[in-house]
Amino acid sequence: MAVPEHDTGLTHDDPRQALLRAVRARGFAGRIAVAAHREATAAALQAARADLVLMPYRDAARAAARMISGAAGAPGPLLPDPDGQKELPT
């Protein structure tokens, strides 16, 4: 689920939680991955039955720290994107 994280309040619900509730209520039994940027938001999404909560900035920082410390090898060479828009890791 690639829905941006926005601040919530008295009049705003997290749209990711609403989507989780809706798809589960409709009987969807597949796995759902959601992105979050805050620990509290991640915990709330797990409580709302998200199967996997990705935290892109935290996850990338941890991977970079492992590469810098030598605990993990650097990613392989990059391949050019066929459309020339971005580079893809091998």
Secondary structure in CASP SS format (residue, H / E / C, confidence):
PFRMAT SS
TARGET T0000
AUTHOR 0000-0000-0000
METHOD secondary structure of the structure
MODEL  1
M C 1.00
A C 1.00
V C 1.00
P C 1.00
E C 1.00
H C 1.00
D C 1.00
T C 1.00
G C 1.00
L C 1.00
T C 1.00
H C 1.00
D C 1.00
D C 1.00
P H 1.00
R H 1.00
Q H 1.00
A H 1.00
L H 1.00
L H 1.00
R H 1.00
A H 1.00
V H 1.00
R H 1.00
A H 1.00
R C 1.00
G C 1.00
F C 1.00
A C 1.00
G C 1.00
R C 1.00
I C 1.00
A E 1.00
V E 1.00
A E 1.00
A C 1.00
H C 1.00
R C 1.00
E H 1.00
A H 1.00
T H 1.00
A H 1.00
A H 1.00
A H 1.00
L H 1.00
Q H 1.00
A H 1.00
A C 1.00
R C 1.00
A C 1.00
D C 1.00
L E 1.00
V E 1.00
L E 1.00
M C 1.00
P H 1.00
Y H 1.00
R H 1.00
D H 1.00
A H 1.00
A H 1.00
R H 1.00
A H 1.00
A H 1.00
A H 1.00
R H 1.00
M H 1.00
I H 1.00
S H 1.00
G C 1.00
A C 1.00
A C 1.00
G C 1.00
A C 1.00
P C 1.00
G C 1.00
P C 1.00
L E 1.00
L E 1.00
P E 1.00
D C 1.00
P C 1.00
D C 1.00
G C 1.00
Q C 1.00
K C 1.00
E E 1.00
L E 1.00
P E 1.00
T C 1.00
END
